[in-house]
Amino acid sequence: MDNLRAFFSFSDPNVVSVVLGTLLLTASSAVVGTFTFLRKKALLGDAIAHAVLPGVGAAFLWSGVKDPLMMIAGAFVSGWLAVWAMDQIVAHSKIKEDTAIALVLSVFFGVGILLLTYIQHSGNAAQTGLESFLFGKAAALVGRDLWVFGAVALVLLVAVGLFFKEFQLIAFDEAYARTLGLPVGRLNLLLTSLTVLAVVTGIQAVGVVLMSAMLITPAAAARYWTDRVQQMILLAAGFGALSGLAGAYVSYVAPAMPTGPWIVVVISVVAILSFFFAPGRGIVYRYWQQESLRHDILEENMLKAFYQMGEQEEDFFASRPAEELLAWRKFPPASLKDALRRLVRKGDMVRKNDAWQLSPAGLERGRSIVKKHRLWELYLSRYLQLAPDHVHDDAETIEHILTPELEAELLRMMDYPDLDPHDAVIPYGEKDKKE
């Protein structure tokens, strides 16, 4: 607790530089990475991250010092050369994009390692710590770095804000953007430049090896929480900032712990939690939704069976044991009693000792399911010319998802028919009236 209080007091200027620097780097990278993710260019970010290493080495050899502006300029040129090389390979050969990315990534990264190795053996004392570009060293950020990265982050955010609608359009439908007369080529050029710039600045925090995760993972996590691009960008930036803050805190508490890898670990945990628990798309949510749908289908089939038995015996409210229900239709015995108890709780069934009977509400639901089933059978037979003995299975599925609007349209089209293809009565309730 004392460490946490001291960390957030920001009394140490070095802590302020590290925290603000990582927040700016991770949040701005996540914003630009959102469009990279939406354009399905995740591997491009990884290739750029590895391809900037030769630029870092060349910038150091040119200047002889680890000046952040020189490092960014060199890395930017190297990253752009890598993008140009990939485009040329794809345009002038039969090599596909993924293969071109792999070729460029390996060649540029190999050249970068050679340059770093040469620099390490050159005897230049200023080269100390240059290898941190491989794995990142956000804990070494100082005040001047903060100003440089803050300016770059501002450029990234302003550019995205100014061209947000255009970027959004080319991310989802580039062909439509062309028909509107938008300069798609120049917009792609700008977006690629922003991606390169985001990668170039982000490698200071997490390094070239892990930068792809910082670019794409926040966007992938945010995608599980929303369908709106604006909200996705805000969530991605928030997730990125959270991971940057957490990584900086871990390095503050345990100085031996590297900041960059911990940033990636935290954002990976956020992504995993999103994959499992995000409402609407999370694995747990979808499993719960599927289980809920299976329960609903089973309950509706049981109500339909009670209705059909009552229809046959002309007694809809007769009490029936579970064995009679199983004899009428093959329900899963293990789930039968649980489903009956759920129907009792919902007010659709009434239990009497070891038997069950329909309630008025359950009778209405059962009648509605039977009506939908027979209407769909008649529709398939009358309009699609299917044989009556070939329509039952399809109707068994459709009856559970047939909407009231579609049901009303079927009634109107077929003029409120009385019998289905098997000459069974189509039951109508008091609400089913001709308009």
C-alpha positions as CSV (number, residue, x, y, z in Angstrom):
1,M,0.0,0.0,0.0
2,D,2.9,2.4,0.8
3,N,4.4,1.7,-2.6
4,L,1.1,2.4,-4.3
5,R,0.7,5.6,-2.4
6,A,4.2,6.7,-3.2
7,F,3.8,5.8,-6.9
8,F,0.7,7.9,-7.4
9,S,2.1,10.8,-5.5
10,F,4.4,11.5,-8.4
11,S,7.0,13.0,-6.1
12,D,9.8,11.5,-8.2
13,P,10.4,13.3,-11.5
14,N,11.7,10.0,-13.0
15,V,8.4,8.3,-12.1
16,V,6.5,11.2,-13.8
17,S,8.5,10.8,-17.0
18,V,8.1,7.0,-17.1
19,V,4.3,7.1,-16.3
20,L,3.4,9.9,-18.7
21,G,5.7,8.5,-21.4
22,T,4.2,5.0,-21.2
23,L,0.7,6.4,-21.1
24,L,1.3,8.5,-24.2
25,L,3.0,5.7,-26.1
26,T,0.5,2.9,-25.3
27,A,-2.6,5.0,-25.8
28,S,-1.6,6.6,-29.1
29,S,-0.3,3.3,-30.4
30,A,-3.7,1.7,-29.6
31,V,-5.6,4.4,-31.4
32,V,-3.7,4.0,-34.6
33,G,-3.6,0.2,-34.1
34,T,-7.4,0.1,-34.1
35,F,-7.5,1.0,-37.8
36,T,-4.7,-1.5,-38.5
37,F,-6.8,-4.1,-36.8
38,L,-10.0,-3.1,-38.7
39,R,-8.1,-3.3,-42.0
40,K,-6.9,-6.8,-41.2
41,K,-3.3,-5.6,-41.3
42,A,-2.1,-7.0,-38.0
43,L,0.9,-8.7,-39.6
44,L,1.9,-5.4,-41.2
45,G,2.3,-3.8,-37.7
46,D,4.6,-6.7,-36.7
47,A,6.7,-6.4,-39.9
48,I,7.1,-2.6,-39.3
49,A,8.0,-3.2,-35.7
50,H,10.9,-5.5,-36.7
51,A,11.9,-3.5,-39.7
52,V,12.6,-0.2,-37.8
53,L,15.7,-1.8,-36.1
54,P,18.1,-1.1,-39.0
55,G,16.9,2.6,-39.0
56,V,17.7,2.8,-35.2
57,G,21.2,1.4,-35.8
58,A,21.8,3.6,-38.9
59,A,20.7,6.7,-37.0
60,F,23.1,6.0,-34.2
61,L,26.0,5.4,-36.6
62,W,25.2,8.7,-38.3
63,S,24.9,10.8,-35.2
64,G,27.0,8.9,-32.7
65,V,24.5,9.6,-29.9
66,K,21.2,8.2,-28.7
67,D,19.2,11.2,-29.6
68,P,15.5,10.4,-29.5
69,L,14.7,12.6,-32.6
70,M,17.4,10.9,-34.6
71,M,16.3,7.5,-33.5
72,I,12.7,8.3,-34.5
73,A,13.7,9.7,-37.9
74,G,15.9,6.7,-38.7
75,A,13.3,4.2,-37.6
76,F,10.6,6.0,-39.5
77,V,12.7,5.9,-42.8
78,S,13.5,2.2,-42.2
79,G,9.8,1.4,-41.5
80,W,8.7,3.2,-44.6
81,L,11.3,1.4,-46.7
82,A,9.9,-1.9,-45.4
83,V,6.4,-1.0,-46.4
84,W,7.5,0.1,-49.8
85,A,9.4,-3.1,-50.3
86,M,6.4,-5.2,-49.4
87,D,4.2,-3.3,-51.8
88,Q,6.8,-3.7,-54.6
89,I,7.1,-7.4,-54.0
90,V,3.4,-8.0,-54.1
91,A,2.9,-5.7,-57.1
92,H,5.7,-7.1,-59.3
93,S,5.7,-10.8,-58.4
94,K,3.4,-13.7,-57.8
95,I,4.3,-13.6,-54.1
96,K,1.3,-13.1,-51.8
97,E,1.2,-10.4,-49.1
98,D,1.8,-12.7,-46.1
99,T,4.9,-14.1,-47.8
100,A,6.2,-10.6,-48.6
101,I,5.7,-9.5,-45.0
102,A,7.6,-12.6,-43.8
103,L,10.5,-11.9,-46.2
104,V,10.8,-8.2,-45.4
105,L,10.5,-8.7,-41.7
106,S,13.2,-11.3,-41.6
107,V,15.6,-9.4,-43.9
108,F,15.2,-6.0,-42.1
109,F,15.4,-7.5,-38.7
110,G,18.5,-9.5,-39.6
111,V,20.1,-6.3,-40.9
112,G,19.2,-4.5,-37.7
113,I,20.8,-7.2,-35.5
114,L,23.9,-7.0,-37.6
115,L,24.1,-3.2,-37.2
116,L,23.5,-3.5,-33.4
117,T,26.2,-6.2,-33.2
118,Y,28.7,-3.9,-35.1
119,I,27.8,-0.9,-32.9
120,Q,28.4,-3.0,-29.7
121,H,31.9,-3.9,-30.9
122,S,32.7,-0.4,-32.2
123,G,33.9,0.9,-28.8
124,N,31.6,3.9,-28.8
125,A,30.6,4.4,-25.1
126,A,27.3,6.1,-26.1
127,Q,26.0,2.8,-27.5
128,T,25.2,1.5,-23.9
129,G,21.6,0.6,-23.7
130,L,21.0,0.7,-27.4
131,E,20.0,-3.0,-27.3
132,S,16.9,-1.9,-25.2
133,F,15.2,-1.2,-28.6
134,L,14.9,-5.0,-28.9
135,F,12.8,-5.5,-25.7
136,G,12.0,-1.9,-24.6
137,K,13.1,0.0,-21.6
138,A,10.4,2.5,-20.6
139,A,11.9,2.8,-17.2
140,A,14.8,4.7,-18.8
141,L,12.6,7.5,-20.3
142,V,13.7,11.0,-19.2
143,G,12.2,14.4,-19.5
144,R,13.4,15.2,-23.1
145,D,12.0,11.8,-24.3
146,L,8.7,12.7,-22.7
147,W,8.5,15.9,-24.8
148,V,9.4,14.2,-28.0
149,F,6.9,11.3,-27.5
150,G,4.2,13.7,-26.3
151,A,4.6,15.7,-29.5
152,V,4.5,12.5,-31.6
153,A,1.4,11.2,-29.7
154,L,-0.3,14.6,-30.3
155,V,0.4,14.3,-34.0
156,L,-1.1,10.8,-34.1
157,L,-4.2,11.7,-32.2
158,V,-4.8,15.0,-34.2
159,A,-4.4,13.2,-37.5
160,V,-6.8,10.4,-36.5
161,G,-9.3,13.0,-35.3
162,L,-9.1,15.1,-38.5
163,F,-9.4,12.1,-40.8
164,F,-11.6,9.8,-38.7
165,K,-14.5,9.5,-41.1
166,E,-12.2,8.8,-44.0
167,F,-10.1,6.2,-42.2
168,Q,-13.3,4.5,-41.0
169,L,-14.7,4.3,-44.5
170,I,-11.6,2.9,-46.1
171,A,-11.2,0.4,-43.2
172,F,-14.7,-1.1,-44.0
173,D,-15.3,-0.4,-47.7
174,E,-12.4,0.9,-49.7
175,A,-14.3,0.4,-53.0
176,Y,-17.2,2.6,-51.8
177,A,-14.7,5.3,-50.7
178,R,-13.4,5.4,-54.3
179,T,-16.8,5.8,-55.7
180,L,-17.3,8.8,-53.4
181,G,-14.2,10.4,-54.9
182,L,-12.1,10.1,-51.8
183,P,-8.3,10.1,-52.4
184,V,-8.0,6.5,-51.2
185,G,-4.3,6.2,-52.2
186,R,-3.3,9.2,-50.2
187,L,-5.4,8.3,-47.3
188,N,-3.8,4.8,-47.2
189,L,-0.4,6.5,-47.4
190,L,-1.3,8.7,-44.5
191,L,-2.7,5.8,-42.4
192,T,0.4,3.7,-43.1
193,S,2.6,6.7,-42.2
194,L,0.8,7.0,-38.9
195,T,1.1,3.3,-38.2
196,V,4.9,3.5,-38.9
197,L,5.1,6.5,-36.6
198,A,3.2,4.8,-33.8
199,V,5.4,1.7,-34.1
200,V,8.6,3.9,-34.1
201,T,7.6,5.7,-30.9
202,G,6.2,2.6,-29.2
203,I,9.4,0.6,-29.4
204,Q,10.9,2.8,-26.7
205,A,8.4,1.2,-24.3
206,V,8.1,-2.4,-25.4
207,G,10.8,-2.9,-28.0
208,V,10.5,-4.2,-31.6
209,V,9.8,-7.8,-30.5
210,L,6.7,-6.9,-28.5
211,M,5.5,-3.8,-30.3
212,S,3.0,-5.7,-32.5
213,A,1.1,-6.8,-29.3
214,M,0.9,-3.2,-28.2
215,L,-0.4,-2.1,-31.6
216,I,-3.1,-4.8,-32.1
217,T,-4.0,-6.3,-28.7
218,P,-5.9,-3.3,-27.3
219,A,-8.0,-3.0,-30.5
220,A,-8.7,-6.8,-30.4
221,A,-9.8,-6.6,-26.8
222,A,-11.9,-3.5,-27.5
223,R,-13.7,-5.2,-30.4
224,Y,-15.3,-7.6,-28.0
225,W,-17.0,-4.8,-26.1
226,T,-18.6,-2.7,-28.9
227,D,-19.7,-2.5,-32.5
228,R,-19.1,1.3,-32.8
229,V,-15.7,2.4,-34.1
230,Q,-15.7,5.6,-31.8
231,Q,-16.2,3.5,-28.7
232,M,-13.7,0.9,-29.9
233,I,-11.0,3.6,-30.2
234,L,-11.7,5.0,-26.8
235,L,-11.7,1.5,-25.2
236,A,-8.5,0.6,-27.0
237,A,-6.8,3.8,-25.8
238,G,-8.1,3.1,-22.3
239,F,-6.8,-0.5,-22.3
240,G,-3.5,0.7,-23.7
241,A,-3.1,3.4,-21.0
242,L,-4.1,0.9,-18.3
243,S,-1.4,-1.5,-19.4
244,G,1.2,1.3,-19.6
245,L,0.3,2.4,-16.1
246,A,0.4,-1.1,-14.7
247,G,3.7,-1.9,-16.4
248,A,5.2,1.3,-15.0
249,Y,4.0,0.5,-11.5
250,V,5.4,-3.1,-11.6
251,S,8.8,-1.6,-12.6
252,Y,8.5,0.9,-9.8
253,V,7.8,-1.7,-7.2
254,A,10.3,-4.2,-8.5
255,P,13.1,-2.3,-10.3
256,A,14.5,-5.6,-11.7
257,M,11.3,-6.2,-13.6
258,P,11.3,-4.8,-17.2
259,T,8.5,-2.3,-18.0
260,G,7.8,-3.3,-21.6
261,P,7.1,-7.1,-21.2
262,W,4.9,-6.3,-18.2
263,I,2.9,-3.8,-20.4
264,V,2.3,-6.6,-22.8
265,V,1.4,-9.1,-20.1
266,V,-1.2,-6.7,-18.7
267,I,-2.8,-5.9,-22.0
268,S,-2.8,-9.7,-22.8
269,V,-4.7,-10.3,-19.6
270,V,-7.1,-7.6,-20.5
271,A,-7.6,-9.2,-23.9
272,I,-8.1,-12.7,-22.4
273,L,-10.7,-11.4,-20.0
274,S,-12.4,-9.6,-22.9
275,F,-12.4,-12.8,-25.0
276,F,-14.1,-14.7,-22.2
277,F,-16.3,-12.2,-20.4
278,A,-17.2,-9.4,-22.7
279,P,-21.0,-9.1,-23.0
280,G,-22.4,-10.0,-26.4
281,R,-19.2,-11.7,-27.8
282,G,-17.4,-13.2,-24.9
283,I,-17.0,-17.0,-24.8
284,V,-18.7,-17.3,-21.4
285,Y,-21.6,-15.0,-22.6
286,R,-22.1,-17.0,-25.8
287,Y,-22.0,-20.2,-23.9
288,W,-24.6,-18.9,-21.5
289,Q,-26.7,-17.6,-24.4
290,Q,-26.6,-21.0,-26.1
291,E,-27.5,-22.8,-22.9
292,S,-30.4,-20.3,-22.4
293,L,-31.6,-21.0,-26.0
294,R,-31.4,-24.7,-25.4
295,H,-33.5,-24.4,-22.3
296,D,-36.1,-22.2,-24.1
297,I,-36.4,-24.7,-27.0
298,L,-36.8,-27.6,-24.6
299,E,-39.4,-25.8,-22.6
300,E,-41.4,-24.8,-25.7
301,N,-41.2,-28.4,-27.0
302,M,-42.6,-29.6,-23.7
303,L,-45.4,-27.1,-23.7
304,K,-46.2,-28.1,-27.3
305,A,-46.3,-31.8,-26.3
306,F,-48.7,-31.0,-23.4
307,Y,-50.9,-29.1,-25.8
308,Q,-50.9,-31.8,-28.4
309,M,-51.7,-34.5,-25.9
310,G,-54.5,-32.3,-24.5
311,E,-55.7,-31.7,-28.1
312,Q,-55.9,-35.4,-28.8
313,E,-57.7,-36.2,-25.5
314,E,-59.8,-33.0,-25.5
315,D,-58.5,-32.1,-22.1
316,F,-55.8,-29.4,-22.0
317,F,-55.6,-29.2,-18.3
318,A,-55.1,-32.9,-17.5
319,S,-52.4,-33.8,-15.0
320,R,-49.7,-36.0,-16.6
321,P,-46.6,-37.7,-15.1
322,A,-43.2,-37.3,-16.6
323,E,-43.3,-40.8,-18.0
324,E,-46.3,-40.0,-20.2
325,L,-44.4,-37.0,-21.6
326,L,-41.4,-39.2,-22.4
327,A,-43.7,-41.7,-24.1
328,W,-45.2,-39.0,-26.3
329,R,-41.8,-37.5,-27.3
330,K,-38.1,-38.4,-26.8
331,F,-37.0,-35.7,-24.4
332,P,-33.6,-36.0,-22.6
333,P,-34.5,-37.6,-19.3
334,A,-31.7,-35.9,-17.4
335,S,-33.0,-32.5,-18.4
336,L,-36.8,-33.2,-18.1
337,K,-37.4,-32.6,-14.4
338,D,-35.3,-29.4,-14.4
339,A,-37.2,-28.1,-17.4
340,L,-40.5,-28.9,-15.7
341,R,-39.4,-27.1,-12.6
342,R,-38.4,-24.0,-14.6
343,L,-41.8,-24.0,-16.3
344,V,-43.5,-24.2,-12.8
345,R,-41.4,-21.2,-11.7
346,K,-42.4,-19.2,-14.8
347,G,-46.1,-20.0,-14.2
348,D,-46.5,-22.1,-17.3
349,M,-47.0,-25.4,-15.5
350,V,-48.7,-26.5,-12.2
351,R,-47.3,-29.4,-10.2
352,K,-49.7,-31.8,-8.6
353,N,-47.8,-34.5,-6.6
354,D,-45.8,-36.4,-9.2
355,A,-47.7,-35.0,-12.2
356,W,-47.8,-31.7,-14.1
357,Q,-50.5,-29.8,-15.9
358,L,-50.7,-26.7,-18.0
359,S,-51.6,-23.4,-16.5
360,P,-53.7,-20.9,-18.6
361,A,-50.4,-19.1,-19.5
362,G,-48.7,-22.3,-20.4
363,L,-51.7,-23.3,-22.5
364,E,-51.4,-20.1,-24.5
365,R,-47.7,-20.6,-25.1
366,G,-48.2,-24.2,-26.2
367,R,-51.0,-23.1,-28.5
368,S,-48.8,-20.4,-30.0
369,I,-45.9,-22.9,-30.7
370,V,-48.3,-25.4,-32.3
371,K,-49.8,-22.6,-34.5
372,K,-46.4,-21.5,-35.7
373,H,-45.3,-25.0,-36.5
374,R,-48.4,-25.8,-38.5
375,L,-48.3,-22.4,-40.3
376,W,-44.8,-23.0,-41.4
377,E,-45.5,-26.5,-42.6
378,L,-48.4,-25.1,-44.7
379,Y,-46.2,-22.4,-46.1
380,L,-43.5,-24.8,-47.2
381,S,-46.1,-27.1,-48.7
382,R,-48.1,-24.5,-50.5
383,Y,-45.4,-22.0,-51.7
384,L,-42.3,-24.2,-52.0
385,Q,-44.2,-27.2,-53.2
386,L,-42.6,-29.5,-50.6
387,A,-44.2,-32.9,-49.8
388,P,-46.2,-32.8,-46.5
389,D,-43.9,-35.5,-45.1
390,H,-40.8,-33.4,-45.7
391,V,-41.8,-30.2,-43.9
392,H,-41.9,-31.4,-40.2
393,D,-38.2,-31.2,-39.4
394,D,-37.8,-27.7,-40.8
395,A,-40.9,-26.5,-38.9
396,E,-39.5,-27.9,-35.7
397,T,-36.6,-25.4,-36.0
398,I,-38.5,-22.4,-37.4
399,E,-41.3,-22.5,-34.8
400,H,-38.8,-21.3,-32.1
401,I,-37.5,-18.3,-34.0
402,L,-40.5,-17.2,-36.0
403,T,-41.1,-13.5,-35.1
404,P,-44.6,-12.0,-34.5
405,E,-44.1,-9.9,-37.6
406,L,-43.3,-12.8,-39.8
407,E,-46.2,-14.8,-38.2
408,A,-48.6,-12.0,-39.0
409,E,-47.3,-11.9,-42.6
410,L,-47.8,-15.7,-43.0
411,L,-51.4,-15.3,-41.7
412,R,-52.1,-12.5,-44.2
413,M,-50.5,-14.3,-47.2
414,M,-52.4,-17.6,-46.5
415,D,-55.6,-15.8,-45.5
416,Y,-55.8,-17.4,-42.0
417,P,-55.9,-21.0,-43.0
418,D,-57.8,-23.6,-40.9
419,L,-55.7,-26.8,-41.6
420,D,-52.1,-27.6,-42.1
421,P,-50.8,-30.1,-44.8
422,H,-51.6,-33.0,-42.5
423,D,-55.2,-31.8,-42.0
424,A,-54.5,-30.8,-38.4
425,V,-56.3,-27.8,-37.1
426,I,-54.3,-24.6,-36.9
427,P,-55.2,-23.2,-33.5
428,Y,-56.0,-19.5,-33.1
429,G,-56.3,-17.5,-30.0
430,E,-58.4,-14.5,-29.1
431,K,-55.7,-12.1,-30.3
432,D,-55.5,-13.7,-33.8
433,K,-58.0,-11.7,-35.7
434,K,-58.1,-10.7,-39.3
435,E,-57.3,-7.0,-39.9
